[in-house]
Each structure stands twice: as structure tokens, then as C-alpha cells.
Amino acid sequence: MNRINRRTFLRSTVLTTAAFRLAPRSWAQVPGANEVIRVAVIGFHGQGGSHISTLLKAPGVRITALCDCDRQVLEAGVQRLAKEGLQVEAYTDIRRLLESKNVDAVSIATPNHWHALGTIWAIQAGKDVYVEKPVSHNVSEGRRMVEFARKYGKIVQTGTQSRSSRSGIAQAVEWIRAGNLGKIRVARGICYKRRDSIGKVDGPQPIPPHIDYDLWCGPALKLPLMRKRLHYDWHWVWNTGNGDLGNQGIHEMDVARWFLGVMELSPRVLSIGGRLGYVDDGETPNTMVVFHDYPVAPLIFEVRGLPSRKVEPGAVGPDGKRVREEMDRYKGAQIGIVIECEGGHVTVPSYSSATAYDKDGRVIREFRGAENHHHNWLKAVRSRKPQDLHADILEGHLSSALCHTGNISYRLGAPKSPDEIREAIRADKDLAEAFERMAQHLTANGVDITRDKLILGMPLKMDPKTERFIDNPKADELLTRPYRPGFVVPASA
């Protein structure tokens, strides 16, 4: 497609929304070692654009289709590939895309609430899948994705790119597990990432005419749009998102669990947090501490969306220069992982590096290097061996579910005074220490937690084997969600 205008684009775009049906077995393409892998990208208003860029550079791969329920986004994607000399099929409806005989595999970067159903439908249609993090919107969805991948023998990669840091983070994990710094005392995930207010609206907002809102909602409840932006800010409402714990934080949660070497959910979880520092239409916490009580060592996760301290607009420092916002750091990590051990600690400040320190803070060893995560998936697509994947869907499910159970504790909690929280958590000294630092952080931002109270989450116990909570039907209800007819995530494979 060397040239494309809007009329040609609309003629080539499939706009119907008929019910999805399973693809005939003859459509289940399995590319051979020397065959071109034909890939479709589903959802590319944000991270999906990077998927396109990576796949364009991958050897032995051709992008053959694009899918997005935003027609403006879809048109721009088709035009972008036309400039690369590629003519692709264009779809607004994922069900029609999955019927295509010109697609072997799909790369999914939709909002979170579509990840599980899109993956399962693709598997049923005979496609291999790369799916962005978190792989699911709730715990049950993730387990279903694992079951479907195994039943149908499909290659499903999770978009946690740190797993492809083989000469970097992976070697640091092995080095720690070998006991080079003694036993792990606590694994910390750090997500100190600035998140501004998304604003307030007075009532339901109009849906842009170029977006099929029914398709956009898919498995989620079709609620009125009660925020300024449909795109991206879906992260901060429970119907479609999981907050920054399940947005940026899933990357760090995954690496923290990797260091611990645990392949099941934690038997006990407790969260503390709130959406503080501004009043807006967001629902998810912008400040949070999550405590996962693993037997090997606790995994503590911290989310901070506010800066290190409140800066008034136009403020000028003693040097006459404008004061700029900065974010907090913990042992060198702003968005990363800190593994504290008997003999020192390891800080992972990026997706591809780690540094080990002794007790006195001296550098002992550095680890660097990463491979292309999409290319690893494509390698496994050719070999047909899930063990070739750096981030198999099971890894993605477990790490995503740790975010979900942390959020469940928070959502079932209640506002408490600082002293009430201190009393409730005093037996867990590492959690108590993290809470005190969080309280100091909020004070530096002008937040009075004696007035604007934090939520003390409900302490939850889980059976890691069944992935259900113990004697808590109310918490079990949040392991899944109500689905709309036509967009139901199957209860079993």
C-alpha cells in the first residue's frame, strides 16, 4: 500500500461486530523454522506502537494486520505501515481479525480489561500470543490464560521485559540465590512515579464518534465515561485498570518475585494507601504499601505518585533557580527493586541492570545486558517450546495476581488513623518501617493523614494452591468480575 486516503482506508476496514466463532483447525498456523511469521498488533494507541516498531525490525516477521476500536488510531497505524511499504488488513473488531488466515500470531497492547479475553480468543483461533502486562484484570483471568495456553499448546509471552535481561538481572538473580550475600531478608518493589491529577468532570462525558465504545468496553462494564480522557486514564478506575501497582508496578513486582524464587501467590497480604494530594476522578491509590508475607522472606511493594516534597508553582530556591519536582529514591531505586540480604543488598534500577553492595554500601559486582523481549517470543514461536520463553504466561499470571491481591486488600479496607494503623501492623516490623517512611513522604507533600486518612486494607489469607482466599467470600468475589454477554472470559479451558 503505497498510498492511502480516508475513503480507501474505510473501505478496507472491517467495522462489523458479529459474534465470535472458533476458527477451523486448518487455520491454526504453526510457522516452520524458515517461514515468515505473520503477526497482527491489537491495540496500539500507546505501548502497541512500540510493538509495531520492534516487529518491523524482527527478521523473518511480517506485520499483516492491525486492530483498534479507535478508527483514528487504526487509520494512523495503517498509514504508518504504508510508508514502510506494507499493506495490512485493518480491523476494529478483534473477532474479525482472529478469523483472518493471514495471521499466525498476535501482539496485544490493549487496556488491561481486554488482555485475558483477547489472549484466550486468539489461542482458540490457533494463534500464538504476546500480551502486555499485567496479563489480566483479575486473578481468575490469569489462571484461565495459563490453562488455555497449555491445553492448546500455544506460545504465550508476558510483556515483562526485564525477564529478557539475561546477562544482567537474570545473572543477579542466580548470584543472590547462590547465597553470595546470605539469605534474603526482604524483597522490595519500588514504584515512585509521578502521577498528576486527572481532573474532575461534572457528569458523563461524550464518547468520541471515531471510537466504538461497546468494543472498547468489551469484558468490562459499559459505564458512562466519568473522566476527561477515555485513553490512558482508564488505568486509574477499577472497572478497567489496576492502578500504578498493576501498571508500572507489575514490572517491579515480577522481578522481586523472581529473586525470591516463589512460584505461587503469597499466603498473606495486607495493603495500606490512598489517593491523596489532590481530588480527582481517579479511584485507584496513588500512594500505597503492599505486604506479601512469603515464608522465604516478605515482599514489600511501595507506590508513590507524588513528588519527594510539595513544590509551589513558580517557587525559586536560594540560588535563584526555579525549584523543580523530584521523586524519592530508596537505596538507588526510583522505579526498581531492592533485595536486602544478610550481607548487603542488590539494587535493580532499570529493566537491564543490577548492582550488588556490601553492608557498607561498597559496590561488589555489577550486572548489565538485555535481549529483545519480542524476539525471544518469536524464537519460541518457531521452536514450539514454552520453556524457551523468558516470560511464559505462568510467570505473568503469578506476578499480575500479586498486584491484584494487593488491590483486593485495599478495596476491602477502611479509613484509619495513623495510630490505628501502627497498632494493626506493629508485629510486621518491615511493613511498619515502610509505613513510617510513607507517612513522612505524605507529610512532605502537605498531606495530613490524621485528617485525610489512609485506607488500612483488609488482612487476607490465601490458599496458594487453589488461589482462593481462606474463609472470605467477599474477597473471593473480587478474584473475578461480572462480564457482559458476548465478552465472557471462560470459567475453564
N, C-alpha and C positions, 0 to 999 in steps of 0.2 A: 504494500500500500504506500505508494509514493506521495499521493495527495489525498486529503480527506476534507470534505466540508460537512457542515452540520446535517444537511439533508442525507448525504451518503451515510454518515455515522448512524443516524436514527434508523435508517432502513436496515443497517447491519446489526442493530442491537435487538436482542430478544427481550421483549417487555412483558410477556405473558407470565402468569403466576399459577399455572395449573399444578395439581397435586404431584408430588414427587413419587417416582416409582423406581424400584430397584433395576439396575442395569443388567442386561443379559450377561451370562458368564463369558461370552465371547468378547465382551468389551473390556474385560479385566486384563489390561495390557501389562505384561511384565517385560520391561526392556532388557535386551541382552547386553553383554559386556561392551559391544561395539555399536549399539544402536543409539540414536538420538533420543533423549528423554524429553518428552513434550510436557511442559508444565504450564499450569494456569495459576495466576495470582488472584486471590479472593480478598478484597478489601485493601485499598492502598491509598487512603487519604493521608495516612501517617506512616507507620513503620513499614507498611506494604510497599511504599516507594523504594525503600532500601532493599526489599526482597527483589524488586524488579532490577535494580542496579546490579545486585550480586549475581542474579541468574543470567543477565546479559553477558557477564564475563566468564561464566562457567563453561568449560569445554564439554562438548557433547550434549548440550542442552539447548532447547528452543522454547521460548515462550509462545504458546499457541492461542491463549485465551486470557481475557481479563473479566473480572466480575465485581461490580459495585452497585449498590442500590441508589447511589447518588449519581445521576446521569451526568452532571458536570464533571465530577471526578472521573467517571468512566470515559467520557469523551476526551478529557485531557490525557488519560493514560493511553488510549488508542492513538492519539496524535503523537505522543512521545515515542511510541514504538514505530509509528510510521516513519518518523525521522531517522530511525535506525534501520529502515528498510524492511520492517516486519509487518505483515498483515495478520491481524489476530481476530479471533471471534470475540464479540463483546456481549456481555450478559448483565442484566440487572438482577436476575433470579438465579441463585446458586443451584436450584433444582434442574434448570435447563442446562446450565454449564456441565453438571455432572452426567448428563446424558450424551455429552459430546464424545465421539470416537477419536477425536484428535487430542485427547488429554490423557496422559499416563499418571500424572501426579499433580497435587495442588499444594500451594503455599498460602497459608491462611493468616491474615493480619486484621481481621475484623475486630469490633469491640468484643469484650470478654464474654458477653452472654451468648455469642454465636459460636465460640470456639468448639465446644463439645459437639453440638448438633452438626455443625459443618464438617467436623472430622469424621463423625460416625457415618453421616450420609456419604461422604467421599469414600470411606472404607467399603461400605456396602456397594458402591458403584465400581469397585475394583481399583481405586486409586491409592497410591502412597501419599503420605501427608507430612508436611512441615507445618506445625501450628505454633503460633506465638504464645508467650507466657501472659498471664497464668493460663494453663491449658484448659481450665474450667472456670465456671462461675460459682460452683459449689462442689462439695466433697464427692457426692454421689456421681456427678457427671464425670469426674476424673477417673473413678474406678470403672465406669462403663466404657470409657475410651480405651483403657488398658484391655478390658475383656474383648472388645470388638477387634482391636489390633491383633490380638493373639488368635482369636477364632478365625479371622480371615487371612492371617499370615501377611499382614501389611506392615510396611516400614513407616513408623511414625516418630518423627523427631520433635523435641520440645525446643522452643526458641530461647533457651538459656545459654547464651553464647560463651559464658565463662567455662562451660564444660569442654570447650574446644581449645582451652589454654593448656595444651598437653605438656609443653616444656616449661610452663610457668606454674599455674595454680595446681594442676594435677600432680606435678612433682613435689610441690609444697605439701599437698595432702599426704602423699606417700611418706615424705620426710617426717611429718608430725606423727603419723600412725606408727612409724618405726620407733617412736619413743625418743627422738633426738632432743626434745625439750621436756621430757617427762610426760606425765598424764595431763590430759586436757582438764582444766579446772572449770572453764566456761567458754562457750562459743557465742560471740556477739555478732548480730547483723546490724549494720548502721545505714540508715536512710535519712540523711539530713539534706533535704532537697527543697528549695524554696517553692512554695505554692501560694500564690496570691488568691484573694477573694475572687469568686466567680460572679459576684454581684447578686442583686435581688431583683425579682420581677413582681409585678402586681397581680398577674394572672397568667393563664395559659398563653403560650407564645405560638405564632403561626408556624406551620411546617413549610419549609421552602418547597415550591412546586416541583423542583427537579429531583426531589427525594421521595422514594416510595417508602413511606413511614411504616406501613404494615410489614414490609420486608425488613426494614431496619430494625424493628422491634423483634420480629421473629419469635424466639422462645420466651422472651421477656414479656411482662405485662404491657399492654398497649395503653400507656398512661398519657395524659396531657403533658406537653413539654413545659416544664416549670423552671426553666433556666434560660439564659440568654442564648447560649450556644448549644446546638444539638451535638456537634462533633467535639470530641476530646473531653469535654466536661461531663460526659457520661461516666467517667471514672469515679466521680465523687457522689454518685447516688446509688443506693443499694440495688435498685432494680436492674441495673446494667453493669455496674462496676464493683470494685473491691477496695477502693481507696488506694493510697500510695503503698500500703502493705502488699497489696496484690498487683500493683502497677510496677513501680521501680523496685520495691522491696523484694519481690519474688526472686530476683537475681541473687540478692544477698542471702536470702533465706535458703536458697538452693545450695550455695557454696558453704554456708555454715553447717547445714546438714551433711554435706559431702565430707567435711572434715571429721564430723562425729562418726561417720560410717553407719548411720542408722537407716534402716530400710522399712520403717513403719512409722505411723503417727505417734505423737507423744502421748503418754498415759495421763498427763495432767496439763491443763493450760489455763492461764489467767491473764487478762488484759486490763490495762489502765490507760485512759486517754480522754480526748475530747476534741471538738472543733472550736478552737479558741483564737483570740486575737482579732477576730472580725466576725460579722454576722452576714451570712450569705445563703444561697440556695443549696449549698452542698450539705450532704448528710454524713459522709464518712469522716473519721477523725483526721486532723492534720498534725496531731501530737499523740504519741502512743508508745507504750511499752508492753511487749508481749513476752510472757514467761512460759516456755515449754520445758516441762520437768522430765527430761530424759534420764534414765538410770546412769548412763555413762558420764553425763555432765549436762547441766542446764543449757538450753539455747535461749538467749535473751535477744529480742529484737526491738530496736528503737526507731521510731519515725518522728521526724521534726520537719514541719513545713514552714516554720517561722525562722527568721534570721537569728544570729547569735545574740543580738540585742536590738531593741527598737530604735530606729533612726528616723528622726523627724524630717519631713520633706525640706530640702534645701539646707540641711544642717552643715555647718562648717567647723572643722577641727581647729586646734591651736595653731596648726601650721598654715591655716588659711585655705586649706584644700577641702573640697566637698567630701563629707563623710559618706562612705559607701557601705551598703549592707554586706555582711559576710555571714557565712554559715559556720556552725560549730564543727569541731572535729573531735574524734576520740582516738587517741593513740595513732594519729596519722591518717585516719579514715574519715572522710566526709560521706561518701557513698561507698561502702565496702564492708569488710569483715575483719574482726579481730579475734583471734583464737588465743586465749590466755591459758598458759600451761604452768606447770610447777617450776620450770627453769627459764621462763621468758614468755615471749608471745610472737605470733605471726600476724602481720597486718596485710590485708589484701585490699589495696586502694583502687583497683581497676579490674577490668574483665580479663586482663592478661598478665598480671604480675603479682608477686608476693615478696615480702621481706621478713626475715626472721631476726629477732632481737633477743639478747640475753636479759637477765634480770636488771642489769644496769643500763639498759637501753642501747647497748652497742650492737651494731649490725653484725650478724653471724653469717648469714647467707642470703643471697637474692635469687629469685626465680623469675624468668622472663620468657615470653613467647606464646603465640597462639596460632591456630589454624583457622581456616574459613569454615564456619559452622554449617552453612548451606552446602558447601562442597562435601563435608563429611556425610550429610544426609544423602546426597546424590551417590556417593560411593556405596553406601549401604543399599540404596535402591538397586544398584547394579549387582551387588553381591548377594542380595536377598537375605542377609544375616543381620537381625536386630542387634546382635552383640557388637557389630561394627559401629553402631551409633554411639556418639559421645553423650547424648541426652535422650535416651529412649523414653517413650511416653510414660513408663512407670516412674522414672525419676521425676518427670514433670508433674505427674499426679501427686506424688508424696509431698513435694515442695510446695505446690499450689495449695494442697489441702492444709498444710501448716498455717498458711495465711488465712484460709477460710475458718479454721477452728479458732484462731486468734480473734477474728472478727465476730464470730458467734459469741464468744465470751463477752466481748464488748457490747454487742447489741442486746444481750440479756442482762446487762448490768444496770446500775442505778447511781445517780449523783451522790457523792460522799464528800465529807470534809477531809482536809489533809490528815488530821489526826485519826479519823476513822480508817483511812486508807493505810496509814502507818501501822495501826494496830492489826489490820487484817493481813498484812504481808510481812510482819516482823520476823516470822520463822524462816523466811527465804531471804537471807542476807544479801545475795547478789541482786535480787529484784528490788529489795529495799534501797540499795545503793543507787540503782538505776532510777528509781522513783525520785530520790532526792536531787539527783542531777537534772531530771526533767523539771522538777518544781523550780529549781534555780533558773533554768532556761526560760520558763514561762514568766517568772518574776522580772527577768531582764527585758522581756518584751512587754512589760506593763500589764500582765495578766494577774489578777488577784484570784487565786484558786480557793480562797475562803469564801469568795462571792460567786465567781464563775466556776462552779465546782466541776471537778473531773468525774468521769464515769469509772467506778470500780466494777470491772467485769465480773460476771458470774464464774466462780471457780468450777471447772468442768473436769470430770474424769472420763476417760475413753478406753474402750477395749480396742487396742491397735489391730487385733486380728479381724474383727468384724467391721471396724471403722464406724462404730456407733458409740454414743455416749452411754455411760452407765447410769441407769435409773433416772433418766432425764428426758422424757418425751418431748418437752418443749424445745430443748436443744437439738434433739434428733430431727425435729421438723425443719430446722434450718440447714440440715445436711443436703436438702434438695430444695425444690421450689415448685410452685404451681406453673404449669405450662399451658400455652394456648393451643387449641385444636389446630392440627396441621404442623405444629412445631414442637412436638413432644420428644424429649430425649428418652429413648427406650430404657425401661427398668432393668433389662438384662440383655446380653448379647444373644 
